[in-house]
Amino acid sequence: MAVGAQVSRFITFFFRSLFWSLNLLLALYTLLSYWLLYALPIQHWSAGMVMISIPVVWIFNLVCVLIWLTIRPWRSWLSGLVLIVGIVLFGQRTFVWNSPGKLVSTNTPLKVFSYNVQSFGLDNAWERNHSSPRVRRIMNYALRYDAPVKCFQEFYTSTAVADYDVVRRFRQKGYGYSAFLHPEVAETADGGVGVAIFSIYPILHSGREVFSRGNGLVWANIKVGNDTIRIINVHLQSMGIRVGKVLDQEKLTGVRHETRGVLSALRFGFIERGQQVQRVERHIRESEFPVIVTGDHNDTPYSVVYERLRRLLPNSFEDAGRGFGFTYNRLPGFIRIDHQFHDPKLSLLDFETINYIAYSDHYPIVGTYLLGRAAKK
């Protein structure tokens, strides 16, 4: 055999063996991430980093399957099996296709609308003092959407321009009851309210807990007919993902700097949200009424926050959503970080991610529930 042919065979063997070794490591890493999320044995920020990577490692495993099918088909079983295990364990968190339920009760459905409105753009001083079509569009949408209970994150209001006095406009629209994270600024020219709940139904009691300036939770016990429910609206610590800033860098040093910034923000976010979700859990457990938790959780379905809440309450997207339900309207785009969780005592008719409304960096979400134990078909 010619020397050239032997060298070629050796190189092919070397790279095939290297690829197989990397595939083995990938499979082990994927199984580790499954174990961390399924069992929650540790809730350290580093475990959060591993868990959040599950969709990415799925893609890598799929690539491995396709490559091995072309060169060594029998080796495709490894990543194929890993993918099947992931679909069995976590497929429902990723993609679902439920049909809307049909009302088989005289009870009135309760629609709960939730939207991170990105301050309506009013965190910009110039916008705050000049009437802007862009700002008015998102405000008008938030006002006109037909839902008796509306929950907002990054809510902003201003008395500087009549159109921007959103609190007053909500009250004129029939939402006579409200609860705010920062009620002291709800009627000012610079009203960074943060988290807000508006209701056409009476709010019997409400409370708030500030995590940081813009993050926190607001809860409200709302009387709907003969029933009372507790709505908990949350805005947890930001993920800190700013992929656009990394991609905008023209030099490698800039990419490195922004990447370190993203990783540092992710680490800080995992730590903060891990502490914040414990406070959300306390409000769930202390409620004497059925609970709906909604808001911007800033964490994906492959996270400590999501898993802990999911162990207390069913997730509304999983039970009644359709598709992937991605809620983030910026790069990377393919993530679902806005969620609703509901008490099992509430029948869930429908859940929708309104992904054609692109006014904010988040899409609105809305769940439709029946109080009591009324069933759906």
N, C-alpha and C positions, 0 to 999 in steps of 0.2 A: 504493500500500500504506500502510495506517495506520502512524503512528509507533509505536504500541504493538506492532504485529506485528513491525516491524523491530527494535525493542529486544529483543523476545522471541527472535527468530532470532539476534541477535548474542550474547545471553547463552547460548543453547543451544550456538552454535558455539564460544564462548569456553570453556565448561566441558568440552565434548567434546574440544576440542584440548588443554586442560590435562590431562584424564584420559589422553589418548593419550600425551602427553609423559611423564606419570608412569609409564604402562605401559612405555614404552621404557626408562626408568631402572630400573624393576623387573626387566625382562628382562636388562639389562646386569649389574645387581647379582647376579641369580641365576646367570648364566653365569660371573661372576667367582668366586662361591662354589664352583661346580662345578670350575673350573680349579684353585682353591686346594686342594681336597680330593683331586682326581684326581692332580695332579702333585706336590703338596707342595713348591712352589718355595720357599716361605718358611714358617717355623714360628713366627713371631712371635705374641705373644698376640692382637694385633689380627686376624690371619688366623683364629685360633681363634674369635673373636667372630663373624666373617663366616660361617664354616663351620657353627657350631652353629645358625645361623638358617635353614638350608635348609628344614626342615619348615614354618616360618612363612611363608617366601616362596612355598613351594608353595601354601599356602592362599590367599595374596594373588593369585597367578597364576590359580588356579582361579576366584576371585571375578571377576577381570578377564574370563576366558573367558565366564562366565555373563552378565555385564553387556553385553559386546559382542554376544553372541548375540541380545540383545533390541533393540539399537539400531543396531549396525553389524556384522552377522555376519561380514563378511570380515576385520574386524580381530581377531577372536578367534584367528586363526592364530598370532599372535606368542606369547602366553602358552601356547597349546595346544602349540606346538612345543617351547617351553622345558620344559614339563611332561613331554613324551614323552622328551626327552633325559635328564631327571632320572630317569625310571623305568628307562630302559635302563641308565644308569650306576649308580644307587644303589637301585633298587627292591628288590633282594634284602636290603639292609640294613634295609629298612623293614617289609616284610610278606612272609611266606613261608607256604607250607602244605605241609609235608612229611609223608609217612606214616612211622610208626615202622618201622624195619628189622626183618626176620625173621632170627633166628639160624640160620646155616648152617655152624656150626663147633662143635666140642666145647669150645672155649675158654670160660672163665667170663667173663660180662660184668662189667665194672667200673663201678659207679655212683659218680659224684663229685657230692656234694651241697655247695652253697655258699649261705651265708646271712649277711647283715648283720643281727645280732640286736639292734642298738641298745642294747647293754650289758644286755640283758634287763630294763632299767629299774633296774638296781642302781647306776647313777651317782647316784641319789637316796639320800641318807643314811638317810632314814626307811624307804624300801623295803628298804634293805640290812639293816636290823635287825628287820624285822617280816615274817613270812610272808604273802605276798600271792597270791591266786588268779591275778591277771593275770601275775605273774612266773612262777609255777609252770606256767601253761599254755604259755608260749613255751619254757620250759626242757624240759618234758616232750615237746613236739613235736620239739625239736632232738634230744633223746635217743632218741626212739622211731622217728624216720624211718628206714626200712630202706635204709641205704647203708653200705658198708664203709669209705668214705673221706669224711670230713666236714670242710669248710673253713668257718671263721667269720671275720667281721670285726666289730669292736667287741665282742669276746668279753669277758665279765666273769664272775668267780667270787668267792665269798665264803665263808669258814668261819664267819661270824657266825651263820648259820642253816643247819642240816643240809641242807635242800632246795636251798640256793643253792650248795653246794659241788659245782659242776658238773664240775670236773675229776675229783674222786673218783667221782662218779656215772657218768661216761663210762668210767672204768676198770672199775668194777663191771659195766658193760654189755658189756664185752668189748673195748673200745677200749684195748688195752694199750700203744699207741704214740702219741706225740704230739710236736708241735713248736710252740713259742710265740714270739711277737715279744718278749714280756717274761716270760721264764720265772721271773724272780726273785720275781714276785708271784703265781704260780699257786697257791700254797697259803697265802694270807693272807686276812684279813678284808676287804681292799680291793684286790681282784685285777683291775685293769684290764689284762688280758693283751693286748688288742688283736687281733692276727691269730693264728689258731690252726688247726692241722691235727690231726685225730684219725684213727687207722687201726686196723683189726683186723689188717692185714697188717704184717709187720715193716718198720720204718723203718731202713734201713741207714746213711744219713747225712742230716743236715739242717743248715740254716743260716738265718740271719735277717739282715735289713738294715733298720735303723730310719731312716725318713725324717723323722718328727717323733714326738711322743709317741704318737699313736694310729695314725699311718700308717706303712706299711712293707710288707715282703714276708717271707714264710717259705717256704722250699723244703724238700722232703723226697724222698729217693730211696726208693721203696717197692717191696719185693719181693712180687710177686704170682705165685705158682707159680714157673715157670721164668723169668719175665720181671721186669724192673725198669723202673719209670717214674719220672719226676720230676714232682711236683705243685708248682706255684708258686702260692701264695695271696697275693693283693695287696690292699691298701687304699690307693688313691692319694688325693691331696689333694682335699678336698671341693670341689664346684662352687660352694658359697656361695649357692645359690638358696633364698631364703626368701620365696616369693610370698605366703604367708599373712600375714607381717608387713606387707607392703606393703598388702594388701587390708584389713587390720585398722585402718589409719590413718584417722581421721575428718577430719583436716585436711590440706590440700594440702602444707603444710610438712613434715608427717610422712611423706607419700608420697614427697616429693622426697628426704628424708633417707634413708629405707629403700631407695629406688631407687638412690641413690648408693652405699649400702653393698653392695647386691647386685652392682652393676657393678664395684666395687672388689674384691670377693671373687672374682668371675669372672675378672678380670684376674690376680689373685694365683694363683688355681687353675690357669689355663692355663699360667702360667710354671712353677709347681712341678711339675705333671704332665708337662710337656714334658721336664723334667730327670729325673723319676722313671722315666718309661717307658724311658729309655736304660739305666737300671740293671736294669730287668726284661729288656730285650733281651740284656744281657750274660749274665744267668743262663740265658737260653734257649740262647744260642750256646755257652756253656761246658758244657752238659749232654751227657754221653755217652749218655744214655738218652732215649727219646721223652718229650715234654713235654706237660703239660696246664697251661695258665694259667687260673686262675679267680679270682673275687673281685669286689670293688666298685671299679670303675675310675673311677667318678665322671665319666665322659665318654660322650657319645652316639656312635652310629655315624657321626656327621658331625664327626669330630674328628681331630686329629693323633695322639693316643694310639691310637685305634681303628685308624686307617689304618696306622700303623707296625706294630702287632702283627699286623694282618691280612696284611701283606706277608711276615711270617715264618711265620704259622700260620693255617690256615683257622678261621673263626668257627663255633662249634658251633650257634648259633641259626640262622644262615644255611643250614647244611647239613642240619639235622634239626628245627628248631623249627616252631612253628605260630602264625599270627596276627601281631600286632605285637610281642608279647613284652615289653611295658612292665614294668619292674621296680621303679619308684619309687612308693611307696604314700602320697604326699603331693602337694600342689600343686607343679608343674603336672600331675603324674600321667602324662602321655603321653610319658614318656621311658624309654629303655632304657639303664641305666648299669652294670648288673651283667652280666658277660660270661664266657664260656668260650672259649678258643682251644685247639686240639688239634693234635698232631703228625700229619702226613699218614700216618704209618705206622700210626696207630690207626684202626680202622674205627669210625665213629660210628653207633650204633643208634638213639638217640633223644635229644632235648633238650626239656626242659619248663620253663616258667616257672610256678611254683605260685602263681597270682594269686588264689587263694581263701583263702590264709593271710595274714591281715592283722594279725598280732601286732606287727610291726615297721614301720618306715618304708620297708623294702625287702621285696620278695617273694623267696622262695627260688628258686634255679635248680638244675637237676640234669641232668647229661649221662651217658649210658650208652655205654661204649666197649668194644671188643674189642682186646686186645693182639695184637701181631704184625700180619700182613697178612690175617687172616681176613676174609672178605667178608660183606656183608649183601645181602639181597634187598629 
